[in-house]
C-alpha cells in the first residue's frame, strides 16, 4: 500500500523527468481535532526551480528542487520521486527566469542557533534598489560588517531573500540578472 492518498495523481518519476509546475508529494501529519490525534495526509507543493549538482558519490548527478515554499529537496540520479505530474497554470512560477530570491522572510528563524532574518535585515543597508514594472522591489543588501551580501525582494507585501554571498560581486551578479530580466 502506498503512503500517499490514492485519489491523487501521484506517480514515482525519475528526477530528470520532473518539470517546473509539477507538485512534489510528501507525507505529513495533520491534527484530526482538538484531542491531539494525528492523521497522515499527502501534501503537494509546486516545484518552482530545478538545478543540478554533483552527488559527491557513486550515483551520478544530484537534482535540486526548490519548492514554492522556499524549501529545497534533492534526489540522486538513481532515485524515484513522488510527484503529481500534471502542470496547472496556478502551480507555475509567477515570473520568468531563475528564482534567485527563494527564501521567505523568517524561513530560518525556527532553527536553533540561527540569527533571525529580522536581525540581518535591520542591520543591513541597501547598496542598490530596483523596482520592476509590476511593483516588485529588489534591494541589494550589505550586512553592517560588509562580509555578507544578498538580494531581497518585496512582492505583494511579502519579503523574500536570495542566498547570502560573501562578496559584493557574487550578490551583484544576482541583482544584475534580476534587473536584466533573467531572474526574479
Secondary structure as UniProt FT lines:
FT   TURN            6..7
FT   STRAND          10..14
FT   HELIX           15..17
FT   TURN            20..21
FT   STRAND          23..31
FT   TURN            34..35
FT   STRAND          38..54
FT   STRAND          61..67
FT   TURN            68..69
FT   STRAND          72..76
FT   TURN            77..78
FT   STRAND          80..84
FT   HELIX           89..91
FT   STRAND          103..104
FT   TURN            105..110
FT   TURN            112..113
FT   HELIX           117..122
FT   STRAND          124..131
FT   TURN            133..134
FT   STRAND          137..143
FT   TURN            144..145
FT   STRAND          149..155
FT   TURN            156..157
FT   STRAND          158..161
FT   HELIX           168..179
FT   TURN            180..181
//
